[in-house]
Amino acid sequence: MSDEVLRAFLLWLPAGTLVPFLLCWRTGSSARLAVIEATIFALGGLLIYPTLLGLISARFFDRPNPEVLFVFGFLLATLTLLGFRRRMRQLQRGRYS
């Protein structure tokens, strides 16, 4: 196994799946909501945002750094979850608009 594949399995995969679940669960979400939030984070942080950022940065750079793309993907996924939690709180309070 190459060094990059090993790094992906030991660093990026747990950082994108297990850590968000534990953080969501420990910060007050139920187990079910923590799974939903961790899934949103994993899809955004490991798949959607790095892919979009890679497509955009490929236009400007010869070889974009994948690790930087994942860091920015995780940042955008975190902002997405903060927006998700804010909207969920609004819905629980009864504000639907």
C-alpha positions as CSV (number, residue, x, y, z in Angstrom):
1,M,0.0,0.0,0.0
2,S,1.4,3.4,-0.9
3,D,2.0,6.1,1.6
4,E,-0.8,8.3,0.3
5,V,-3.4,5.5,0.5
6,L,-2.3,4.7,4.1
7,R,-2.5,8.4,5.0
8,A,-6.0,8.6,3.5
9,F,-7.2,5.6,5.6
10,L,-5.5,6.7,8.8
11,L,-6.1,10.4,8.7
12,W,-8.8,11.7,6.2
13,L,-11.3,8.9,6.6
14,P,-11.6,9.0,10.4
15,A,-11.4,12.8,10.3
16,G,-14.4,12.9,7.9
17,T,-16.6,10.3,9.5
18,L,-15.9,9.2,13.1
19,V,-14.7,12.5,14.5
20,P,-17.7,14.5,13.3
21,F,-20.1,11.9,14.7
22,L,-18.4,12.0,18.1
23,L,-18.3,15.8,18.1
24,C,-22.0,16.1,17.1
25,W,-23.0,13.5,19.7
26,R,-21.0,15.1,22.5
27,T,-22.3,18.6,21.7
28,G,-25.9,17.8,22.4
29,S,-27.3,16.0,19.3
30,S,-29.1,12.7,19.7
31,A,-27.4,9.7,18.3
32,R,-29.8,9.7,15.3
33,L,-29.2,13.4,14.5
34,A,-25.4,12.9,15.1
35,V,-25.4,10.2,12.4
36,I,-27.3,12.6,10.0
37,E,-24.9,15.4,10.7
38,A,-21.8,13.2,10.3
39,T,-23.2,11.9,7.0
40,I,-23.7,15.5,5.8
41,F,-20.2,16.3,6.9
42,A,-18.7,13.2,5.2
43,L,-20.5,13.8,2.0
44,G,-19.5,17.5,1.9
45,G,-16.1,17.3,3.4
46,L,-14.8,14.2,1.6
47,L,-16.7,14.2,-1.7
48,I,-18.6,17.2,-2.8
49,Y,-16.5,20.2,-1.7
50,P,-13.1,18.8,-2.5
51,T,-14.3,17.8,-5.9
52,L,-15.7,21.2,-6.6
53,L,-12.7,23.0,-5.3
54,G,-10.4,20.7,-7.3
55,L,-12.3,21.5,-10.5
56,I,-12.1,25.2,-9.8
57,S,-8.5,25.2,-8.8
58,A,-7.4,23.0,-11.8
59,R,-8.2,26.0,-13.9
60,F,-5.7,28.2,-12.1
61,F,-3.0,25.7,-10.9
62,D,-1.2,22.9,-12.7
63,R,-1.5,20.4,-9.9
64,P,-3.7,21.4,-6.9
65,N,-2.7,19.9,-3.6
66,P,-5.3,17.4,-2.5
67,E,-4.6,17.9,1.2
68,V,-5.4,21.6,0.9
69,L,-8.6,20.8,-1.0
70,F,-9.7,18.4,1.8
71,V,-8.9,21.0,4.5
72,F,-11.0,23.6,2.7
73,G,-13.6,21.0,2.1
74,F,-13.8,20.2,5.8
75,L,-14.0,23.9,6.6
76,L,-17.0,24.3,4.1
77,A,-18.6,21.2,5.5
78,T,-18.3,22.6,9.1
79,L,-20.0,25.8,7.9
80,T,-22.7,23.7,6.3
81,L,-23.3,21.9,9.6
82,L,-23.5,25.1,11.5
83,G,-26.1,26.4,9.1
84,F,-28.0,23.1,9.4
85,R,-28.0,23.3,13.2
86,R,-29.1,26.9,13.2
87,R,-32.0,26.0,10.9
88,M,-33.0,23.0,13.0
89,R,-33.1,25.3,16.1
90,Q,-35.3,27.7,14.3
91,L,-37.7,24.9,13.3
92,Q,-37.8,23.6,16.9
93,R,-38.7,27.1,18.2
94,G,-41.5,27.4,15.7
95,R,-40.1,29.8,13.2
96,Y,-40.7,28.3,9.8
97,S,-39.6,31.2,7.6
